[in-house]
Amino acid sequence: MLVMKFGGSSISNAQKVLRAVEIVKTELPNKPIVVVSAHGNTTELLVSCARVAKAGDISPDEVVDYHFKLADDLQVERKLIEPLLFRLEAVLHGISLLKELTLRTMDTVMSFGERLASRIFAATLAGNGVSAVPINAYDIGFLTDSNHGTARPLLPDIEKDISRKLSRYAQTPVITGFIGKDAKGEITTIGRSGSDYTASIIAAAVGAQEIQIWTDVDGIMTADPSVEPAARGLRELSFDEASELAYYGAEVLHPSTLIPAIRKNIPVRVANTLKAQLPGTVIHPGSKLTGGMAKSIVYKEDVCLLNLFSPRLLSVTSLMSSALEILAKYHVHTHVAVTSEASISLITDRAYTDEELGPALAELEGIAKLSLEREKAIICVVGEEMKGNATILGEIFAALGSEGINARTVSQSAAELNIAFLVDNSQIAPAVRALHKLVLRKWKKIP
């Protein structure tokens, strides 16, 4: 048994859906379980619809037209998706009447993308000779807490229920990614790219032999190919390396995807739907060394840097504790923290608006002198090769220095798997390219 997750870009039009269906058909002897994201950019369209509805305008036409065309092109009967589209319009009508858009309501709106996708994909499988059934993840026990927008699945408690309920289906299941329900029966979402995480949880629940993440890239690369055209595909990575890459911004995987896989020791394969003949990248417990400096460079752009300077009466330890508590209170998440004798630097996980940061900053100014810097980027070099390498920092800073880049707030993991630092957004491309030359310089072969 294996779990096959198809991302939105992999099923964005009829041709891609049919290609994905063919990939599933080749795996039928292995009893595949399919998990789907919303088609194309449907989630973004739904978010826009919700916001426009709050302003009083109900306009789901683009979502409706897109899914009707997709259904027609795939010879799927419109009546299979019409009830969901009618329900979407009703929810938007409610938003427009109340002039209110809560996180709970936004989760409900966003859920329609995956629910539509599972019906269309299952019907297309059926039309191509594969008995399939669309399933909402929450109907097989995918329960979460009530933190709408960033809900956490109730692991590992839900796994037995998921396994038991899935065993009832003789058909190929096509399950919604990204969404669940809380104890009150309210729809929740587990964060963008959460379909990867859904797939991993289901795989752990059923004891799958492999998790396949089908996307529109050839696997995990040595760098972002849109920034560094010389980037190469990686044949394999360790769980630890892939976890670091996901945490520091690699968009191929949801950061939490590997947690269930690691716990159950299930390999994860990242592959290209349009190039199914390629092996992609396999993520598993071990890792082969490349002979080079590292394996990959990844970045997270548009983060904020908060610098807090400790008053003499407050230790850095106390300042750190108080600052993190305040940020958590206002749902501002810290990605990296660096300390000195008299100050701490906190890097956020994304760009926050003045409205989002305002209350937190006001409270922080009550305990420390504060400065805020925007339009920053975290760059991270990742690889098992860095363990015990006494020259690595010197090589990295020399490469950056040759481009006139000053790295700030440098940090390294205890396992010596990564080195991360901060630069301006405008310096992402030259920094990545300079470091990529180091990564490839001593490679004996592409792993």
N, C-alpha and C positions, 0 to 999 in steps of 0.2 A: 504494500500500500504506500502511496505517496501523495503529497499535497502539492497542487500546482496553482500558484497565484499569478493572475494576469493583471498588470497595471493598466491604468486608464489610457496611456498613450499606446499600449499594445492592442487595444480593442476600440480605437477611436473612430474607425469606419468599418464598413462591411467587409472590405478586403482583408483587413487585419483580424476581424473577428473570425472569418473563415479560416485564416491561417492558424489562429489559436485553436480552433476546433480540430484542425488536422493534427496539431501537436498533441492534443488530448487523446485523439483516436489512436495514435501510435503507442500510447501508454496504457491502453485499456487492459492488457494482461496484468498490469500492476495495480488495478483497482484505484484509479485516481480520484481524489477529492479536489474539486475546483473551487478556488476563492477568487472573486472578482472585485476590482475597484469600479468606480463610476466610469462610464465611457468618456474618453477625451477630457475636456475641461468642464465637465458637467458640474462638479463641485463648486468651481468658481462662479459659474452661471447661477447656481442656486443661491449662493451667498449674496450675489448681486440682486437677485430677485427679492430676497428677504429684506435687504436694506432699502430697496426702492419701495417695497410694500409698506415699510414703516413710514415712509414719506407720503403714503396715500395712493400709490400707483401700483396696480396689480398687473404685472406683465410677464407671465411665464411663457410667452409665445416662442422665444428662442429655444427654450428647453423642450417644449412640446414638439416643435417642428423638427428639431434635431433627432429626437427619439422616434418620431413617426417615420422620418426618412430612413433612419437606420433600420427600423423594423421592416419597412417596405423593401429596401434593398436586400434584406436577408430572407425575405418571404416569410416573415413572422407576422401573425395576425395582430392587428392593432388592438383588438379587444383584450389581449393579454396584458397590455400596459395602460390602457385607457383608465381603469379604476384608480391607479396610482397617480396619474396626471390630474384627474379630477380632484383627488384628495389633496394634492399639492396646491391646486388653485384655491381650495377651501381654506387651507392653512394660511396662505398668503392673504386671503380676504380677511381672516381673523386678525392678522398682524396689522393690516391697514385700518381696521375698525378701532383697535385698541391703541394704535400709534405707539406700540411697544414691541421691542425685540429682545427677549431674554436669551441667555445662553441655552436654556432648555428648549426654547422654540427654535433657535438656530440649529440645534442638533436634529430636531425633527425635520426641518427643511432639508438639511444636508443629507439626511438618510435616504431621501428619495433617489439619489444617484445610484447607489449600490443596489437598492431594491429593484430599480428598473433594469440595471445591468444583469442581475442574476436571472431575471425572467427572459430577457432577450437572448442571453447566452445559452440558457438551458433549452429554449425553444429552437435555437439554431443547431445545437447538438442533436436534438430530436429529429430535426429536419434532415440531418445528415447521418441518420441511422444509429444514433446513440441514445438509448433510453436515459433521460436526465430529468432532474427535478430541481426547481429553484427553491432555496431555503434561506429564510432570514436567520442570521446567526443567533439572534436572541431566542428563536423558537427551538433551538437545540441546546439551550442553557448557557449562552454566552452572556453572563451577568457581570456587571461592573459596579463600582461605587457611583456616587451621584455628582461627581465633579464634571459637569457638562463641558464639553470641548476638549477636555484632557482626562477623561475617565480612565480608571485603572481596572483591568479585569480582575476578578476575585480569584486569584490563583493561589494554590493549585486546586482549590475546592471544586471548581466548576468542571475539571477535566473528566471525572467519572461520568457526570451527567451528559457531557458532550459526547463521549464515547458511546454511552448506552443509547442515546437518542439517534445518533448517526447509524448505529448498527441496524436500525429498523428499515433503512432504505436499501432496496435492491438496485435502484437506479443510480446513475452517477450524480452525486450532489453538486450543485452549483450554489455556493454560499456567499452571502454578502460579507465583504470585508468592512473594517472601519467602524461598524456600529454594534451596539449591544443594548441592554436594558438594565436599569438599576432595580433595587428591591421593590420600588413603588410601581414598576412597570413602565417607567418613562424611558424613552429612547435616549441613548447617550452615544457620543463618539469618542474614540480613543486617540485623536490627534491625526494630523495630516500624515499620509503614507501609512496609516494604521492597518491597512489591509495586509501588509507584510506580517505585522504582529499577529493579526487574526490567524493567518495561515500557520504561523509557527505554533500558536497555542493549540490549534486543532491538530496539528501534526503530533505534538506532545501527547495530546489526549488519546489519540488512536494508535500511538506507537509507530508512526510512519517511518519508512526506510530512508526517505529523503524529502526535503522541502525544496521546491523549485520556484524561484522568483523570476517570472518572465517579464522583461521590460523592453526598452527600445535601444539599449546599449549592449555591447558585446561582453559585458561582465564588469568587474571592478578594474579600474585602470590605474596606471602609475601616477596619473594626474588628470585633471579635468581637460578633456581634449579640446573644449572650446577655448581654453586658455593656453594650453600647450599642445600644439598639433602633433608633436613627437611622442605623445603619451602612448603607452602600450598596455595591452591587456594582461592581467595576472591570472595564471591558471589556477592558483590556489592561495589561500590565506589561512592562518590559524584563527580560531574563534576570538582570541585576544586581539589580534591585529584588526580584524573586521569590526570588532566592537569599538575600538578606538577611532577607526575611520568613520563609523556611523555617528559616534558621539560628536566628532569635530566637523561634521557637515556633509559627509558623503551622502548624496541624495538617493543613491541606489537602494539603501536599506533604511528602514525605520530603526532608530537607536535601540528599541526594546526587542526587536525581532529575534536576536540571538539568545535571549535569556532562556526561553523554553527549550530551544534547540540544544544549548549547552547542558541544561539539566538532564535532558534525555539522550544526549550524545547523538543528535540527528544531523547529518551533513546538510548544508544549505548550498544550493547551486543557483547562481545568478546568470541568466542567459538572455539572448536576444531573440524575441519572437520572430523577427524578420530574417534571422540567420540561425535557424534551429540546428543546423548541422555543426555549428561551432560549439566547443565544449563549455564556453563561458568560464566562470570562476567558481571553484568549489571551496567552501569554507568548512573546516573540520578541525579536530583538536590539534593536529600537528602542523608544522610549517617547515618548508624547505628554504634554506638560506640561499640568497641570490649571488652572494659574493660581492655585492655592492654595499652602499651605505645604508640603504633602507628599501622599502617596497613602494611607498606611495606618499604623495603630498596632497593634503586636502585643506579646504579653507571654509570658514563661515564668515560671510560678510555682513555688514550693517549691524554690528553689535555696539554696545555702549560701554565706555570705561568710566567707572566710578572710583575716584581717589578720595580716601578718607584719612585725615591726619589726626592722630590721637592727641587729645589734651593730656597734660601731664598726670592728671588724677585718674586716667582711665588706661589700663593696660591694653596692649594690642589684642590679647586674647579676649578680653571683655568687649572690646570694640567690635571684633569680628563676630562674636556671638550676638551682640545687640543688633548689628547691622543686618546680619542674615535673617534674624527674627523679624525685623521691620520689613525687609524686602519680601519675605514670604507672606507676611500679613497683607501686602498689597499685590500679591501674585506677580512679582518681578523675580524672574529666575536667574540665578547666578551660574555661569558656565565654568569660569576659572577664577581662582582667588590666589593672590600673591601677597605676602606680608613682608614687612621690614620692622625695624625696632620701633619706629614711630608712626607707621602708616600701613594701610592695606589698600590693595587695588582689586576691585571686583569687576569682572567682565560679564555682561549679561548674555543670555542665549540668543537674543535677537534685538532688532531695533524697537524701542518703545517710544510712543508718542509723549509729548509734554503732559497730556491729560492722564496717561497711564502712570507716568513717573512722578508727577507733581506731589501727590500725597506722601509718597515714600521719601522723596527728597526733603520735603518740609520736616518730616520727623527725624531724618538722618542729621539734618543741620542742628538739631537739638543736642546731639552727642558728639559731633566732630566737625572740623572744617572740611568742606566738601567741594570737589570739582567734578564736572561732567564733561566727557568728550564723546562726540558722536562720529558716525561714518568711519568706524574702525573695523578691522577684520582679524580674526584668529587664523593663523596658518599653522598647520601641524604636520610634522614629518613622522611617519609611522613605519615600524618594521622591527622584527626580531633581531635583525642584523646590528642594531644599535647597542645591544646589551654588551657592557664591558668595553665599549669603544671609547678610549680616552681622547681621541682626536676629533670626535664627531662635532662637538660644540664649536671648536675652532674652525672646522671646515664650513659649517653652516654660516657662522658670522662672517667669515672671509667672503663667501659667495654673496651674501647679502650686502656686505660693505662695498663690493665691486660694483654694485648697482646703486650705491648711495642710499641704502635702506637701513634705517636704525630700528632694530628689533627691540620691543619693550615687553615688560611683564613676562619674562621667560619662565617656563615651567617644564618639568619632566616627571613622568609617572614613576612610581616606586619600582615598577617592573622594568623600567628603562626601555619601554616599547615606543615611546613618543617623546618628541620635543615640540612644545607649542609656544608661540609668541604672538605679539600684537603688532600690526602695521596699519597704515592708512588704507582705506578702500582702494585708493588710486594706485597703491603699490602691490596689489595682489598679483597682477600678471607678471611684472618683472621678478618678483620674489619667487613665484612658482616656477618660472622658467629657469632661473638661476639654480634653484635647488634640484630641479629635475635633471639637470646635467650631472649633478653629483650622484643622484640615484642610479642613473644608467651607466656612469663612467666605468665601473668595475664589474658590471654584471658578466657572469660567465655564460648565462643563458637566461631566457625568459622562463620564469617558473610556471 
